[in-house]
């Protein structure tokens, strides 16, 4: 059983407790990187880092599909593309746990119902707030919308920069990675695919 530092006596602001072994692991990393985890500026860092990572990865605690459960059938006969562009997001690379920062364009061609547009962003964030690779993130968002909205087509394009490449390794800033995932008519019909990509600005 893990030992846990209590929230009240340890943090008067009532923030959630952080297991002692998690704090110890972060102290070990600080020490291994070459600093002293007991110096003044780093004393509370293990708790801050642990709580930050709990927030970064809160997507593990939700099922993004729940955001697509409420639909609207009164669309006034609208049967064209629904597109949400330039949705900002942040994730973390599962290989180096470094930030992935970018934007997503999500489109679908409805059948006889639509969903609130904010829900598309919530689906994205639900998957992004996990350890990820961009290719899987793109596919997961598209598949979730495809499975739950049953549209005629889904298109997801993600553009992002990866700190594991820009801040370490080859250290090449300014590089953007682009991934896309298509379902239904956007995969099968060339003209539909061209139309949605044009609307996205790609």
C-alpha positions, 0 to 999 in steps of 0.5 A: 500500500502506498503512503500518502501525504495528507492534504490538510496538514501538508497543503493548507489550500486543500489540494489533492494529496500526492503519494510519497512514492510519486514525490520520491520518483520526481526527486530522483529525477531531479537528482539524476538531472544534476540538481538538489531536490532539497534546495529551497526552490525545489522543495515543493516541486515534486508535488507540483509536478505530480499534480500537473501530470495528473491534470495533463493526463485527465483524459484517462478519467473520461470516455470522450464518446459521452460528449456525443450522446446528445444529438439534435435532429431539428437542423432545418434540412441542413445536409452539408459539411459541419466543420470546426477549424483551428481547435487548439490542443496540447498533449504529451508524447508517449516516447519522451513525455514532451509536449505536443502543441497544435490545432485540429480541424474536425469535420463530418457530413451528418445523416439526419442529426448533428451534435453541439459544436463544442462537443467535437472539441471535447472529444479531441481534448479527451483523447489529447489529455493522455500520453499520445502519438499524433497518428493515434490521436488523429485516428481515435478522434475520427473513429469516435465520431464515426462510431457515435454520430453515424455520419456519412463521413468524418475528416480529421486533420491535426497539425502540431509541433513536437517538443521531443523534436524541437527541444531535444534530439535533432533540435529543429524548431518550426517543424510541423507534423500533419496527420489526417484520417478520413472515414466514409464519403471523405475516404471513398469520394475524391470530390468530397475529400477535396471539398473538406480539405479545401474548407480546412485550408489544406 
